[in-house]
Amino acid sequence: MSARFAVLVSSSAGNSSYLDLSGHGVLIDFGVGPRKLVRLLDYLQVTWDAIRAVVLTHLHSDHWNEPTLKLLVKTATPLWCHADHIAQLALRCQAFRELQNAGLVHQYQANQTFDLGPCRCTPIALWHDVVTFGFRFDCHSDTWSLGYAADLGSWAGELVERLKEVDVLALEFNHDVQMQMESQRDRSLIERVLGDDGHLSNVQASKLLGEILRRSAPGRLRHVVPLHLSRQCNHPELVHTSVAFVREIHEAEFSIHPAHPACPTPWFDLSPRLAGCLPQRNR
């Protein structure tokens, strides 16, 4: 079975990613409108009817979109989310209630693995200012794994354990601390972003990546995809430099592709690779 992953879009304006398992699609978040989402999928030559499940990380408006929920209802697409998400969306959104009435809303729990057809998914509780989860996706035959953590303000060893030994890691590198502190943003926003329940800085994310590498087999990690880069308080070059430094320290061999705020990343192959075959570095 072939397996590949791409980030469709990632920023404070909208987030969504896609896992393709031999045509069986899993959408991670849907923080943009349906027309834009369909265009992003089309860029990767994927049609909406390939989506077999949607998983939701949390309820900030850049991670879910009400008109797109209506499309889920129209196309009878199942949605997986936490009990807290279910309670809030049921109060706020008619389209969600329609999805519930159709039996298409499924509940996940922290650290409780559930089945998504060709793979299994384990929700990982994250430190953020609303109930938020990352995910680990594993092939049933244990030939590949994907780690995904998009919004978190801090981390501890348990998260490292959940994200170690993955082939592709999509991880938040939100901001440069100095740029954040010197920005013209409202002070309350700066304090929120820098807080333990805010967003990871380049330094924090780099330390997390280093710990994941330290606890993983050499050569296991093939691709790192930095997520949710702040457009005002970060820059792809800064992120690339931070990740490349960690790569050099750990003598690792993985590609680095920061996610873009407006267009998809390349596909990242998750299929089992030949023994001794390492990914080609980009820069």
N, C-alpha and C positions, 0 to 999 in steps of 0.2 A: 504494500500500500504506500503510495506517495503521500508526503506530508510537507506543507510549506506554510509560512506565516508572513504577513505584511502588516505594517501600520498604515491605515488609510489616511489618518490625519491626527495630529496631536498638538494641542495648545489650549490656552484658557478659553479659546473661542469654540472648541469642539474636539472631541476625542472618539476614535473608533479604530478597531483593529480587526483583522480577519485571519482565521485559521482554516486552511483548506486541506481536507483529508480525502484525497481521490474524488473530489467533487462534492463531498459532504462538508458544508460550510458552517463554521461557528463564528458568530460576530461577537466581539468583546466591546461593549458600550455602543451607544448610538447618539452621540452628542451633537449631531448635525441633522438638518432637515432631510426629508426623504429624497428630494430631487438631487441634492448635493451628494447624498450617500450613494445613490444609484450611479451618479457620474463617477464617483471615486472607485466604485466596484468595477464599472465599465473600463476604467483606465487599466485595471488589472485583468481585464477580460473575464470578469466574473459577473454572472447575472443574479438578480435578487432571488430567483427561485432555487438557487443552489444553497441558500441559507437554511439549515435544519434546526438551529438553536441560536439563541442570543443570551449572553450572560452579562449581568449588570454589576459594576463595581460599587457605585454609590449614586446619591441623588443630587449632586451639584449639577447645575444646568448645562455644563459643558460635557456631560457624560450621558445625558438622556434628553430626548426631544419628543414633545407630545405629538406633533404631526407624524413622526416616524412610528410612534406607538400605534397610531391609526393604521399605518401600513402593515404592522405586525398583525393587527386584527383582520385586515382585509385579506392577507395572505396566509392566515392561520399558522403563524410562526411562533413556536414556543419560546417563552422567556423565563430564565432562571434568575432569581434574586433572593435577597435575605428577607426574613420576616419583618424587620423594621422597614425595609423598602416597600414591601407589600402593604403594610398598614398605612404608610404615608401616601403612596400612590393611589390607593383605593379611595382616600379622602379627597385627593386633589385632581384626579384625572378620569374623565368618563371613558376614554379609550382603554385605560387600564382595567376598569371595571368590566368592560365588554370582553377584554382578553381573559379576565378571570372567569366570567360566565361561560366562556367557550372552553374552559378547562385547559387553557394554554399557559397558565402561570404556575411555575414550580418553585418550591422553596429550597434553598440550600442553607447549610449551617457551617460555621467555622470548623475547619479541619475534618469535615465529613465528606469523603470522596463520593462523587456521584458520576453516573455514566452518561456520556454524550455520544453514544453510538460507537464510532471507531476509536474513541479515546475516553479517558476518565479525567475528571477535573476535581481539584482540591481547593476550596476557598481558603484564603489566608487573611486573617484579620490584620488590618494596618492601623497605625496611629495617624488619625486625621480628625478634623473637627466635626465630621459626621460619620455615621457608621459606614465603613469603607473596607473593601476586600481586594486583595490581589488574587491571582490564580496560578496554580501549577497544573499544566496539562501533561498527561503521560499516555503514551501508546500502551494498549493492553498487553502487548508483547514486550514492553519495556525496552524498545529499541530507540526511542527518542523521548525527550522531555522539553517543555517550554515553560519558562518562568515569566510572570507578568505582574509588575507592581507600579502603578501609575501615579498615585497620590498618597504621600505619607510624609510626616514631618520628622520622624526619627525611627530608629530600628534597634533591635536587640538580637541576641544569638538565635532565638527561635526562628526568626525570619531567615537567617542564614541557612539553618537546617532545612527549611522548606524550599529554598531556592538553589541549594547546592546540586551539583551533578545534572545540570540542564545543558542542552545543546544550544539553545537560543535564550538570551535574557533580555527582556524589554523592561527597562528600569528608569524611573524618574531621575532626571538631572535638571532640576527646575531653574536654579538661579546661581549666579555668582554673588557671594555675600557683599563684597564691596560695591558692586553695581546696585544691589538692592538697597544698601544703606545710603548711597549717594543719589538715589532716584528721587524724583519729585512726587512719588506716590504719597498718599495719605499715611500718616504715622501708624494708624491702627492697622492698615493693610500690611505695612512692612513688618510690624510686630507679629501679625498673624502668620505671615509666610515664614518668618524666621523661628516661630515657636515649635514646640515638640509635636504639635498637632497640625502643622502647616505643610510645608513642602521641603523636599530634600535639596540641599545645596550641592554644587559640584563636588565639594570636599566630602560631604557626608555620603553621597552616593558612591564616590570613589573608594572610600573606606569600606562600605558595604560590599562593593564589587571585589575588593581585595580579600575580604574574609570568605566570600563565596568561592573564589579561586583557591584559597588556601585549603578549603575543606572539600575540594573537588579533585577528581583524578586529572593529572596533567593531560592537556589536549582535549578535554571533554567539551569545554565551552567553545562554540564555533563562531557565534555572532553576538555582539552586544548592540542593542538598539536603545539609545538614550531617548526618554520620553519627556513630554510636557515642558519643553524648554521655554522659559519666559522670553517673550519677544522684546520686552523693555529691559530686562535685568539678566540677560545671558546672551551667548552667541555660540553657534555651532563650532567655531574654531576653538573656543575655550573648552567646550565639552570634549571635543575630540582630543585636545591636548591632555586633559585630565584622565581620560580613559586610556589613552596611549601610554601615559606614564605608569599606570597600574599594570598594563600589559607588559611593559618592559621589566618592571620590578619582579613580576612573577614568571618571566620568560614564557609567556603564553602566546598562543597563535589564534587570534580571533579577529574577525572584521569588525569595524566600527561604523555604524550608519545612524547618525542622529535623525530622529523623526522630524518631519516637516510640518509646519502649521497649515499648509494648504494643499499638499499633494502626497500620494502614497510613496512609501519606501519601495525598494526592490523586494522581490520575493526572497525569503530566507529558507533554504532547504532544511528540512528536519529529517528527511529520509536517512536510514542507516548508511553510513559511508564506509568505504573500503578501509581496512586496517592500514594504519600508517599514513592515511591521506589527510592532510591538514588544510584548512581554508586559506585562501590567498589573502594576505593583508591588503587593506586599502590605505595607502600612504604609510 
